[in-house]
Amino acid sequence: MIATTRKPLSALELSKKYEIPISTAYRRIEELTQSQLLVAVKPSRTKKGKWFELYRCLVTRIVISSENGTLLIGIANQKSI
């Protein structure tokens, strides 16, 4: 997901960057989009006419704190601001 903070990337680009199978990349993308942490921003076409999406990170801030020995993690995304 961090790779998509600066510019949108395709599932294939993410698969290559993190050296994971494309099927795993699509599963993780699905999980992150359902959690509203990642969003498809631009449908595009390959030279052969196949459609694909570019994905962008929605996370704007992560806050980590400790309270009475309990670790608290907060995530802000563009939809929650």
PDB file of N, CA, C and O in Angstrom:
ATOM      1  N   MET A   1       0.821  -1.191   0.000  1.00  0.00           N
ATOM      2  CA  MET A   1       0.000   0.000   0.000  1.00  0.00           C
ATOM      3  C   MET A   1       0.864   1.254   0.000  1.00  0.00           C
ATOM      4  O   MET A   1       0.502   2.244  -0.636  1.00  0.00           O
ATOM      5  N   ILE A   2       1.981   1.237   0.687  1.00  0.00           N
ATOM      6  CA  ILE A   2       2.831   2.418   0.771  1.00  0.00           C
ATOM      7  C   ILE A   2       3.295   2.852  -0.619  1.00  0.00           C
ATOM      8  O   ILE A   2       3.465   4.044  -0.872  1.00  0.00           O
ATOM      9  N   ALA A   3       3.497   1.901  -1.506  1.00  0.00           N
ATOM     10  CA  ALA A   3       3.965   2.230  -2.855  1.00  0.00           C
ATOM     11  C   ALA A   3       2.981   3.111  -3.608  1.00  0.00           C
ATOM     12  O   ALA A   3       3.372   3.801  -4.550  1.00  0.00           O
ATOM     13  N   THR A   4       1.716   3.102  -3.216  1.00  0.00           N
ATOM     14  CA  THR A   4       0.695   3.867  -3.935  1.00  0.00           C
ATOM     15  C   THR A   4       0.415   5.236  -3.301  1.00  0.00           C
ATOM     16  O   THR A   4      -0.557   5.892  -3.676  1.00  0.00           O
ATOM     17  N   THR A   5       1.234   5.672  -2.365  1.00  0.00           N
ATOM     18  CA  THR A   5       1.004   6.975  -1.743  1.00  0.00           C
ATOM     19  C   THR A   5       1.444   8.121  -2.640  1.00  0.00           C
ATOM     20  O   THR A   5       0.834   9.190  -2.606  1.00  0.00           O
ATOM     21  N   ARG A   6       2.461   7.932  -3.422  1.00  0.00           N
ATOM     22  CA  ARG A   6       2.976   9.004  -4.293  1.00  0.00           C
ATOM     23  C   ARG A   6       2.339   8.999  -5.676  1.00  0.00           C
ATOM     24  O   ARG A   6       2.083  10.058  -6.250  1.00  0.00           O
ATOM     25  N   LYS A   7       2.083   7.802  -6.214  1.00  0.00           N
ATOM     26  CA  LYS A   7       1.449   7.719  -7.530  1.00  0.00           C
ATOM     27  C   LYS A   7       0.652   6.422  -7.620  1.00  0.00           C
ATOM     28  O   LYS A   7       1.037   5.415  -7.025  1.00  0.00           O
ATOM     29  N   PRO A   8      -0.444   6.438  -8.352  1.00  0.00           N
ATOM     30  CA  PRO A   8      -1.249   5.231  -8.506  1.00  0.00           C
ATOM     31  C   PRO A   8      -0.475   4.151  -9.263  1.00  0.00           C
ATOM     32  O   PRO A   8       0.280   4.445 -10.189  1.00  0.00           O
ATOM     33  N   LEU A   9      -0.675   2.901  -8.855  1.00  0.00           N
ATOM     34  CA  LEU A   9      -0.018   1.766  -9.492  1.00  0.00           C
ATOM     35  C   LEU A   9      -1.040   0.697  -9.845  1.00  0.00           C
ATOM     36  O   LEU A   9      -2.105   0.616  -9.233  1.00  0.00           O
ATOM     37  N   SER A  10      -0.710  -0.117 -10.831  1.00  0.00           N
ATOM     38  CA  SER A  10      -1.574  -1.235 -11.213  1.00  0.00           C
ATOM     39  C   SER A  10      -1.251  -2.453 -10.348  1.00  0.00           C
ATOM     40  O   SER A  10      -0.231  -2.485  -9.660  1.00  0.00           O
ATOM     41  N   ALA A  11      -2.119  -3.440 -10.391  1.00  0.00           N
ATOM     42  CA  ALA A  11      -1.889  -4.683  -9.645  1.00  0.00           C
ATOM     43  C   ALA A  11      -0.607  -5.358 -10.137  1.00  0.00           C
ATOM     44  O   ALA A  11       0.147  -5.913  -9.338  1.00  0.00           O
ATOM     45  N   LEU A  12      -0.360  -5.312 -11.433  1.00  0.00           N
ATOM     46  CA  LEU A  12       0.853  -5.912 -11.981  1.00  0.00           C
ATOM     47  C   LEU A  12       2.106  -5.204 -11.466  1.00  0.00           C
ATOM     48  O   LEU A  12       3.093  -5.856 -11.124  1.00  0.00           O
ATOM     49  N   GLU A  13       2.068  -3.881 -11.412  1.00  0.00           N
ATOM     50  CA  GLU A  13       3.205  -3.126 -10.878  1.00  0.00           C
ATOM     51  C   GLU A  13       3.440  -3.457  -9.410  1.00  0.00           C
ATOM     52  O   GLU A  13       4.586  -3.604  -8.987  1.00  0.00           O
ATOM     53  N   LEU A  14       2.377  -3.575  -8.633  1.00  0.00           N
ATOM     54  CA  LEU A  14       2.508  -3.933  -7.222  1.00  0.00           C
ATOM     55  C   LEU A  14       3.050  -5.349  -7.062  1.00  0.00           C
ATOM     56  O   LEU A  14       3.884  -5.609  -6.195  1.00  0.00           O
ATOM     57  N   SER A  15       2.572  -6.259  -7.903  1.00  0.00           N
ATOM     58  CA  SER A  15       3.042  -7.640  -7.875  1.00  0.00           C
ATOM     59  C   SER A  15       4.545  -7.706  -8.122  1.00  0.00           C
ATOM     60  O   SER A  15       5.269  -8.413  -7.422  1.00  0.00           O
ATOM     61  N   LYS A  16       4.999  -6.974  -9.110  1.00  0.00           N
ATOM     62  CA  LYS A  16       6.437  -6.963  -9.424  1.00  0.00           C
ATOM     63  C   LYS A  16       7.244  -6.271  -8.339  1.00  0.00           C
ATOM     64  O   LYS A  16       8.305  -6.759  -7.949  1.00  0.00           O
ATOM     65  N   LYS A  17       6.755  -5.144  -7.849  1.00  0.00           N
ATOM     66  CA  LYS A  17       7.486  -4.383  -6.834  1.00  0.00           C
ATOM     67  C   LYS A  17       7.709  -5.202  -5.558  1.00  0.00           C
ATOM     68  O   LYS A  17       8.804  -5.196  -4.995  1.00  0.00           O
ATOM     69  N   TYR A  18       6.677  -5.898  -5.114  1.00  0.00           N
ATOM     70  CA  TYR A  18       6.768  -6.653  -3.864  1.00  0.00           C
ATOM     71  C   TYR A  18       7.102  -8.128  -4.077  1.00  0.00           C
ATOM     72  O   TYR A  18       7.153  -8.906  -3.124  1.00  0.00           O
ATOM     73  N   GLU A  19       7.328  -8.505  -5.343  1.00  0.00           N
ATOM     74  CA  GLU A  19       7.713  -9.879  -5.689  1.00  0.00           C
ATOM     75  C   GLU A  19       6.728 -10.898  -5.130  1.00  0.00           C
ATOM     76  O   GLU A  19       7.112 -11.865  -4.472  1.00  0.00           O
ATOM     77  N   ILE A  20       5.434 -10.657  -5.409  1.00  0.00           N
ATOM     78  CA  ILE A  20       4.371 -11.572  -4.986  1.00  0.00           C
ATOM     79  C   ILE A  20       3.580 -11.988  -6.224  1.00  0.00           C
ATOM     80  O   ILE A  20       3.563 -11.265  -7.220  1.00  0.00           O
ATOM     81  N   PRO A  21       2.927 -13.142  -6.170  1.00  0.00           N
ATOM     82  CA  PRO A  21       2.105 -13.570  -7.305  1.00  0.00           C
ATOM     83  C   PRO A  21       0.981 -12.565  -7.567  1.00  0.00           C
ATOM     84  O   PRO A  21       0.475 -11.940  -6.636  1.00  0.00           O
ATOM     85  N   ILE A  22       0.599 -12.415  -8.812  1.00  0.00           N
ATOM     86  CA  ILE A  22      -0.457 -11.472  -9.180  1.00  0.00           C
ATOM     87  C   ILE A  22      -1.764 -11.799  -8.463  1.00  0.00           C
ATOM     88  O   ILE A  22      -2.516 -10.892  -8.106  1.00  0.00           O
ATOM     89  N   SER A  23      -2.040 -13.086  -8.251  1.00  0.00           N
ATOM     90  CA  SER A  23      -3.276 -13.463  -7.540  1.00  0.00           C
ATOM     91  C   SER A  23      -3.253 -12.948  -6.103  1.00  0.00           C
ATOM     92  O   SER A  23      -4.284 -12.524  -5.581  1.00  0.00           O
ATOM     93  N   THR A  24      -2.096 -12.982  -5.468  1.00  0.00           N
ATOM     94  CA  THR A  24      -1.959 -12.452  -4.111  1.00  0.00           C
ATOM     95  C   THR A  24      -2.138 -10.937  -4.113  1.00  0.00           C
ATOM     96  O   THR A  24      -2.780 -10.379  -3.224  1.00  0.00           O
ATOM     97  N   ALA A  25      -1.569 -10.280  -5.111  1.00  0.00           N
ATOM     98  CA  ALA A  25      -1.717  -8.821  -5.218  1.00  0.00           C
ATOM     99  C   ALA A  25      -3.194  -8.452  -5.331  1.00  0.00           C
ATOM    100  O   ALA A  25      -3.652  -7.526  -4.661  1.00  0.00           O
ATOM    101  N   TYR A  26      -3.946  -9.169  -6.176  1.00  0.00           N
ATOM    102  CA  TYR A  26      -5.371  -8.869  -6.325  1.00  0.00           C
ATOM    103  C   TYR A  26      -6.147  -9.145  -5.034  1.00  0.00           C
ATOM    104  O   TYR A  26      -7.065  -8.395  -4.702  1.00  0.00           O
ATOM    105  N   ARG A  27      -5.799 -10.198  -4.306  1.00  0.00           N
ATOM    106  CA  ARG A  27      -6.468 -10.475  -3.023  1.00  0.00           C
ATOM    107  C   ARG A  27      -6.220  -9.351  -2.027  1.00  0.00           C
ATOM    108  O   ARG A  27      -7.144  -8.895  -1.353  1.00  0.00           O
ATOM    109  N   ARG A  28      -4.970  -8.906  -1.937  1.00  0.00           N
ATOM    110  CA  ARG A  28      -4.644  -7.826  -0.994  1.00  0.00           C
ATOM    111  C   ARG A  28      -5.319  -6.523  -1.411  1.00  0.00           C
ATOM    112  O   ARG A  28      -5.802  -5.775  -0.561  1.00  0.00           O
ATOM    113  N   ILE A  29      -5.354  -6.249  -2.706  1.00  0.00           N
ATOM    114  CA  ILE A  29      -6.032  -5.054  -3.202  1.00  0.00           C
ATOM    115  C   ILE A  29      -7.505  -5.096  -2.818  1.00  0.00           C
ATOM    116  O   ILE A  29      -8.059  -4.091  -2.372  1.00  0.00           O
ATOM    117  N   GLU A  30      -8.137  -6.242  -2.985  1.00  0.00           N
ATOM    118  CA  GLU A  30      -9.558  -6.392  -2.625  1.00  0.00           C
ATOM    119  C   GLU A  30      -9.767  -6.121  -1.135  1.00  0.00           C
ATOM    120  O   GLU A  30     -10.700  -5.411  -0.761  1.00  0.00           O
ATOM    121  N   GLU A  31      -8.906  -6.681  -0.283  1.00  0.00           N
ATOM    122  CA  GLU A  31      -9.014  -6.463   1.163  1.00  0.00           C
ATOM    123  C   GLU A  31      -8.852  -4.980   1.510  1.00  0.00           C
ATOM    124  O   GLU A  31      -9.601  -4.440   2.324  1.00  0.00           O
ATOM    125  N   LEU A  32      -7.877  -4.337   0.891  1.00  0.00           N
ATOM    126  CA  LEU A  32      -7.610  -2.934   1.197  1.00  0.00           C
ATOM    127  C   LEU A  32      -8.690  -2.007   0.659  1.00  0.00           C
ATOM    128  O   LEU A  32      -9.003  -0.999   1.293  1.00  0.00           O
ATOM    129  N   THR A  33      -9.266  -2.324  -0.495  1.00  0.00           N
ATOM    130  CA  THR A  33     -10.346  -1.480  -1.022  1.00  0.00           C
ATOM    131  C   THR A  33     -11.610  -1.649  -0.184  1.00  0.00           C
ATOM    132  O   THR A  33     -12.330  -0.676   0.042  1.00  0.00           O
ATOM    133  N   GLN A  34     -11.892  -2.866   0.282  1.00  0.00           N
ATOM    134  CA  GLN A  34     -13.051  -3.080   1.147  1.00  0.00           C
ATOM    135  C   GLN A  34     -12.891  -2.351   2.477  1.00  0.00           C
ATOM    136  O   GLN A  34     -13.878  -1.928   3.078  1.00  0.00           O
ATOM    137  N   SER A  35     -11.663  -2.207   2.929  1.00  0.00           N
ATOM    138  CA  SER A  35     -11.378  -1.498   4.184  1.00  0.00           C
ATOM    139  C   SER A  35     -11.257   0.004   3.976  1.00  0.00           C
ATOM    140  O   SER A  35     -10.982   0.739   4.924  1.00  0.00           O
ATOM    141  N   GLN A  36     -11.458   0.465   2.758  1.00  0.00           N
ATOM    142  CA  GLN A  36     -11.362   1.881   2.382  1.00  0.00           C
ATOM    143  C   GLN A  36      -9.979   2.470   2.672  1.00  0.00           C
ATOM    144  O   GLN A  36      -9.851   3.632   3.058  1.00  0.00           O
ATOM    145  N   LEU A  37      -8.952   1.643   2.477  1.00  0.00           N
ATOM    146  CA  LEU A  37      -7.581   2.105   2.617  1.00  0.00           C
ATOM    147  C   LEU A  37      -6.916   2.298   1.258  1.00  0.00           C
ATOM    148  O   LEU A  37      -5.871   2.940   1.156  1.00  0.00           O
ATOM    149  N   LEU A  38      -7.526   1.740   0.219  1.00  0.00           N
ATOM    150  CA  LEU A  38      -7.021   1.817  -1.146  1.00  0.00           C
ATOM    151  C   LEU A  38      -8.218   2.040  -2.064  1.00  0.00           C
ATOM    152  O   LEU A  38      -9.317   1.564  -1.779  1.00  0.00           O
ATOM    153  N   VAL A  39      -8.008   2.760  -3.163  1.00  0.00           N
ATOM    154  CA  VAL A  39      -9.112   3.038  -4.080  1.00  0.00           C
ATOM    155  C   VAL A  39      -8.604   2.936  -5.518  1.00  0.00           C
ATOM    156  O   VAL A  39      -7.474   3.316  -5.825  1.00  0.00           O
ATOM    157  N   ALA A  40      -9.464   2.415  -6.388  1.00  0.00           N
ATOM    158  CA  ALA A  40      -9.164   2.418  -7.820  1.00  0.00           C
ATOM    159  C   ALA A  40      -9.445   3.823  -8.340  1.00  0.00           C
ATOM    160  O   ALA A  40     -10.550   4.340  -8.175  1.00  0.00           O
ATOM    161  N   VAL A  41      -8.455   4.435  -8.964  1.00  0.00           N
ATOM    162  CA  VAL A  41      -8.609   5.832  -9.375  1.00  0.00           C
ATOM    163  C   VAL A  41      -8.681   6.041 -10.872  1.00  0.00           C
ATOM    164  O   VAL A  41      -9.188   7.067 -11.325  1.00  0.00           O
ATOM    165  N   LYS A  42      -8.187   5.094 -11.649  1.00  0.00           N
ATOM    166  CA  LYS A  42      -8.140   5.352 -13.082  1.00  0.00           C
ATOM    167  C   LYS A  42      -8.167   4.056 -13.875  1.00  0.00           C
ATOM    168  O   LYS A  42      -7.202   3.293 -13.842  1.00  0.00           O
ATOM    169  N   PRO A  43      -9.256   3.798 -14.588  1.00  0.00           N
ATOM    170  CA  PRO A  43      -9.240   2.640 -15.490  1.00  0.00           C
ATOM    171  C   PRO A  43      -8.402   2.982 -16.725  1.00  0.00           C
ATOM    172  O   PRO A  43      -8.496   4.084 -17.266  1.00  0.00           O
ATOM    173  N   SER A  44      -7.593   2.035 -17.155  1.00  0.00           N
ATOM    174  CA  SER A  44      -6.732   2.234 -18.316  1.00  0.00           C
ATOM    175  C   SER A  44      -6.774   0.985 -19.188  1.00  0.00           C
ATOM    176  O   SER A  44      -7.332  -0.041 -18.800  1.00  0.00           O
ATOM    177  N   ARG A  45      -6.179   1.087 -20.363  1.00  0.00           N
ATOM    178  CA  ARG A  45      -6.111  -0.050 -21.279  1.00  0.00           C
ATOM    179  C   ARG A  45      -4.672  -0.301 -21.700  1.00  0.00           C
ATOM    180  O   ARG A  45      -3.882   0.625 -21.882  1.00  0.00           O
ATOM    181  N   THR A  46      -4.357  -1.584 -21.848  1.00  0.00           N
ATOM    182  CA  THR A  46      -3.051  -1.949 -22.385  1.00  0.00           C
ATOM    183  C   THR A  46      -3.082  -1.733 -23.900  1.00  0.00           C
ATOM    184  O   THR A  46      -4.133  -1.445 -24.472  1.00  0.00           O
ATOM    185  N   LYS A  47      -1.936  -1.874 -24.534  1.00  0.00           N
ATOM    186  CA  LYS A  47      -1.865  -1.741 -25.992  1.00  0.00           C
ATOM    187  C   LYS A  47      -2.698  -2.811 -26.686  1.00  0.00           C
ATOM    188  O   LYS A  47      -3.130  -2.625 -27.824  1.00  0.00           O
ATOM    189  N   LYS A  48      -2.925  -3.934 -26.001  1.00  0.00           N
ATOM    190  CA  LYS A  48      -3.725  -5.020 -26.562  1.00  0.00           C
ATOM    191  C   LYS A  48      -5.211  -4.854 -26.259  1.00  0.00           C
ATOM    192  O   LYS A  48      -6.018  -5.698 -26.649  1.00  0.00           O
ATOM    193  N   GLY A  49      -5.579  -3.780 -25.571  1.00  0.00           N
ATOM    194  CA  GLY A  49      -6.984  -3.488 -25.311  1.00  0.00           C
ATOM    195  C   GLY A  49      -7.542  -4.045 -24.012  1.00  0.00           C
ATOM    196  O   GLY A  49      -8.740  -3.926 -23.757  1.00  0.00           O
ATOM    197  N   LYS A  50      -6.695  -4.650 -23.185  1.00  0.00           N
ATOM    198  CA  LYS A  50      -7.156  -5.208 -21.908  1.00  0.00           C
ATOM    199  C   LYS A  50      -7.273  -4.094 -20.871  1.00  0.00           C
ATOM    200  O   LYS A  50      -6.377  -3.260 -20.744  1.00  0.00           O
ATOM    201  N   TRP A  51      -8.387  -4.085 -20.128  1.00  0.00           N
ATOM    202  CA  TRP A  51      -8.621  -3.077 -19.090  1.00  0.00           C
ATOM    203  C   TRP A  51      -7.882  -3.428 -17.811  1.00  0.00           C
ATOM    204  O   TRP A  51      -7.756  -4.602 -17.464  1.00  0.00           O
ATOM    205  N   PHE A  52      -7.399  -2.422 -17.117  1.00  0.00           N
ATOM    206  CA  PHE A  52      -6.819  -2.593 -15.790  1.00  0.00           C
ATOM    207  C   PHE A  52      -7.040  -1.301 -15.009  1.00  0.00           C
ATOM    208  O   PHE A  52      -7.321  -0.251 -15.586  1.00  0.00           O
ATOM    209  N   GLU A  53      -6.906  -1.396 -13.685  1.00  0.00           N
ATOM    210  CA  GLU A  53      -7.110  -0.245 -12.794  1.00  0.00           C
ATOM    211  C   GLU A  53      -5.782   0.201 -12.201  1.00  0.00           C
ATOM    212  O   GLU A  53      -4.860  -0.596 -12.027  1.00  0.00           O
ATOM    213  N   LEU A  54      -5.704   1.485 -11.898  1.00  0.00           N
ATOM    214  CA  LEU A  54      -4.603   2.022 -11.110  1.00  0.00           C
ATOM    215  C   LEU A  54      -5.155   2.306  -9.721  1.00  0.00           C
ATOM    216  O   LEU A  54      -6.257   2.834  -9.577  1.00  0.00           O
ATOM    217  N   TYR A  55      -4.382   1.951  -8.702  1.00  0.00           N
ATOM    218  CA  TYR A  55      -4.837   2.065  -7.313  1.00  0.00           C
ATOM    219  C   TYR A  55      -3.998   3.088  -6.560  1.00  0.00           C
ATOM    220  O   TYR A  55      -2.798   3.233  -6.791  1.00  0.00           O
ATOM    221  N   ARG A  56      -4.676   3.804  -5.638  1.00  0.00           N
ATOM    222  CA  ARG A  56      -4.023   4.834  -4.829  1.00  0.00           C
ATOM    223  C   ARG A  56      -4.392   4.644  -3.363  1.00  0.00           C
ATOM    224  O   ARG A  56      -5.519   4.275  -3.032  1.00  0.00           O
ATOM    225  N   CYS A  57      -3.432   4.902  -2.506  1.00  0.00           N
ATOM    226  CA  CYS A  57      -3.624   4.802  -1.061  1.00  0.00           C
ATOM    227  C   CYS A  57      -4.497   5.952  -0.560  1.00  0.00           C
ATOM    228  O   CYS A  57      -4.319   7.097  -0.975  1.00  0.00           O
ATOM    229  N   LEU A  58      -5.439   5.646   0.330  1.00  0.00           N
ATOM    230  CA  LEU A  58      -6.288   6.667   0.937  1.00  0.00           C
ATOM    231  C   LEU A  58      -5.825   7.084   2.331  1.00  0.00           C
ATOM    232  O   LEU A  58      -6.344   8.050   2.890  1.00  0.00           O
ATOM    233  N   VAL A  59      -4.863   6.373   2.892  1.00  0.00           N
ATOM    234  CA  VAL A  59      -4.403   6.669   4.253  1.00  0.00           C
ATOM    235  C   VAL A  59      -3.656   7.995   4.260  1.00  0.00           C
ATOM    236  O   VAL A  59      -2.729   8.209   3.479  1.00  0.00           O
ATOM    237  N   THR A  60      -4.073   8.872   5.149  1.00  0.00           N
ATOM    238  CA  THR A  60      -3.422  10.173   5.274  1.00  0.00           C
ATOM    239  C   THR A  60      -2.603  10.291   6.554  1.00  0.00           C
ATOM    240  O   THR A  60      -1.680  11.101   6.639  1.00  0.00           O
ATOM    241  N   ARG A  61      -2.951   9.473   7.550  1.00  0.00           N
ATOM    242  CA  ARG A  61      -2.259   9.589   8.834  1.00  0.00           C
ATOM    243  C   ARG A  61      -2.433   8.299   9.627  1.00  0.00           C
ATOM    244  O   ARG A  61      -3.509   7.702   9.639  1.00  0.00           O
ATOM    245  N   ILE A  62      -1.359   7.881  10.286  1.00  0.00           N
ATOM    246  CA  ILE A  62      -1.413   6.759  11.223  1.00  0.00           C
ATOM    247  C   ILE A  62      -0.885   7.278  12.559  1.00  0.00           C
ATOM    248  O   ILE A  62       0.216   7.825  12.630  1.00  0.00           O
ATOM    249  N   VAL A  63      -1.671   7.102  13.604  1.00  0.00           N
ATOM    250  CA  VAL A  63      -1.287   7.564  14.934  1.00  0.00           C
ATOM    251  C   VAL A  63      -1.156   6.348  15.840  1.00  0.00           C
ATOM    252  O   VAL A  63      -2.085   5.550  15.960  1.00  0.00           O
ATOM    253  N   ILE A  64      -0.002   6.213  16.474  1.00  0.00           N
ATOM    254  CA  ILE A  64       0.244   5.103  17.395  1.00  0.00           C
ATOM    255  C   ILE A  64       0.532   5.695  18.771  1.00  0.00           C
ATOM    256  O   ILE A  64       1.378   6.578  18.916  1.00  0.00           O
ATOM    257  N   SER A  65      -0.182   5.197  19.777  1.00  0.00           N
ATOM    258  CA  SER A  65       0.033   5.684  21.134  1.00  0.00           C
ATOM    259  C   SER A  65      -0.153   4.527  22.117  1.00  0.00           C
ATOM    260  O   SER A  65      -0.587   3.435  21.751  1.00  0.00           O
ATOM    261  N   SER A  66       0.182   4.801  23.353  1.00  0.00           N
ATOM    262  CA  SER A  66       0.039   3.809  24.408  1.00  0.00           C
ATOM    263  C   SER A  66      -0.731   4.432  25.561  1.00  0.00           C
ATOM    264  O   SER A  66      -0.471   5.567  25.960  1.00  0.00           O
ATOM    265  N   GLU A  67      -1.682   3.672  26.089  1.00  0.00           N
ATOM    266  CA  GLU A  67      -2.476   4.154  27.208  1.00  0.00           C
ATOM    267  C   GLU A  67      -2.630   3.017  28.211  1.00  0.00           C
ATOM    268  O   GLU A  67      -3.224   1.983  27.905  1.00  0.00           O
ATOM    269  N   ASN A  68      -2.090   3.217  29.409  1.00  0.00           N
ATOM    270  CA  ASN A  68      -2.150   2.202  30.467  1.00  0.00           C
ATOM    271  C   ASN A  68      -1.654   0.848  29.992  1.00  0.00           C
ATOM    272  O   ASN A  68      -2.238  -0.185  30.322  1.00  0.00           O
ATOM    273  N   GLY A  69      -0.558   0.852  29.204  1.00  0.00           N
ATOM    274  CA  GLY A  69       0.029  -0.393  28.731  1.00  0.00           C
ATOM    275  C   GLY A  69      -0.662  -0.992  27.517  1.00  0.00           C
ATOM    276  O   GLY A  69      -0.278  -2.071  27.065  1.00  0.00           O
ATOM    277  N   THR A  70      -1.667  -0.322  26.980  1.00  0.00           N
ATOM    278  CA  THR A  70      -2.381  -0.811  25.796  1.00  0.00           C
ATOM    279  C   THR A  70      -1.954   0.001  24.582  1.00  0.00           C
ATOM    280  O   THR A  70      -1.980   1.231  24.607  1.00  0.00           O
ATOM    281  N   LEU A  71      -1.564  -0.687  23.530  1.00  0.00           N
ATOM    282  CA  LEU A  71      -1.163  -0.020  22.300  1.00  0.00           C
ATOM    283  C   LEU A  71      -2.403   0.373  21.511  1.00  0.00           C
ATOM    284  O   LEU A  71      -3.260  -0.467  21.237  1.00  0.00           O
ATOM    285  N   LEU A  72      -2.502   1.641  21.147  1.00  0.00           N
ATOM    286  CA  LEU A  72      -3.634   2.152  20.376  1.00  0.00           C
ATOM    287  C   LEU A  72      -3.146   2.602  19.000  1.00  0.00           C
ATOM    288  O   LEU A  72      -2.157   3.328  18.895  1.00  0.00           O
ATOM    289  N   ILE A  73      -3.839   2.172  17.951  1.00  0.00           N
ATOM    290  CA  ILE A  73      -3.471   2.539  16.591  1.00  0.00           C
ATOM    291  C   ILE A  73      -4.682   3.164  15.924  1.00  0.00           C
ATOM    292  O   ILE A  73      -5.764   2.576  15.906  1.00  0.00           O
ATOM    293  N   GLY A  74      -4.501   4.349  15.380  1.00  0.00           N
ATOM    294  CA  GLY A  74      -5.568   5.024  14.662  1.00  0.00           C
ATOM    295  C   GLY A  74      -5.142   5.304  13.226  1.00  0.00           C
ATOM    296  O   GLY A  74      -4.015   5.731  12.976  1.00  0.00           O
ATOM    297  N   ILE A  75      -6.039   5.065  12.297  1.00  0.00           N
ATOM    298  CA  ILE A  75      -5.752   5.297  10.885  1.00  0.00           C
ATOM    299  C   ILE A  75      -6.786   6.282  10.356  1.00  0.00           C
ATOM    300  O   ILE A  75      -7.991   6.069  10.485  1.00  0.00           O
ATOM    301  N   ALA A  76      -6.293   7.363   9.757  1.00  0.00           N
ATOM    302  CA  ALA A  76      -7.192   8.343   9.122  1.00  0.00           C
ATOM    303  C   ALA A  76      -7.029   8.192   7.623  1.00  0.00           C
ATOM    304  O   ALA A  76      -5.914   8.147   7.104  1.00  0.00           O
ATOM    305  N   ASN A  77      -8.165   8.113   6.933  1.00  0.00           N
ATOM    306  CA  ASN A  77      -8.101   8.087   5.472  1.00  0.00           C
ATOM    307  C   ASN A  77      -8.860   9.272   4.934  1.00  0.00           C
ATOM    308  O   ASN A  77      -9.535   9.979   5.681  1.00  0.00           O
ATOM    309  N   GLN A  78      -8.752   9.488   3.648  1.00  0.00           N
ATOM    310  CA  GLN A  78      -9.362  10.668   3.037  1.00  0.00           C
ATOM    311  C   GLN A  78     -10.859  10.671   3.167  1.00  0.00           C
ATOM    312  O   GLN A  78     -11.467  11.741   3.119  1.00  0.00           O
ATOM    313  N   LYS A  79     -11.488   9.519   3.332  1.00  0.00           N
ATOM    314  CA  LYS A  79     -12.935   9.468   3.495  1.00  0.00           C
ATOM    315  C   LYS A  79     -13.358   9.800   4.912  1.00  0.00           C
ATOM    316  O   LYS A  79     -14.506  10.183   5.138  1.00  0.00           O
ATOM    317  N   SER A  80     -12.439   9.659   5.886  1.00  0.00           N
ATOM    318  CA  SER A  80     -12.820   9.889   7.288  1.00  0.00           C
ATOM    319  C   SER A  80     -12.494  11.304   7.749  1.00  0.00           C
ATOM    320  O   SER A  80     -12.845  11.680   8.868  1.00  0.00           O
ATOM    321  N   ILE A  81     -11.838  12.084   6.921  1.00  0.00           N
ATOM    322  CA  ILE A  81     -11.453  13.442   7.315  1.00  0.00           C
ATOM    323  C   ILE A  81     -12.604  14.403   7.076  1.00  0.00           C
ATOM    324  O   ILE A  81     -12.477  15.597   7.346  1.00  0.00           O
TER     325      ILE A  81
END
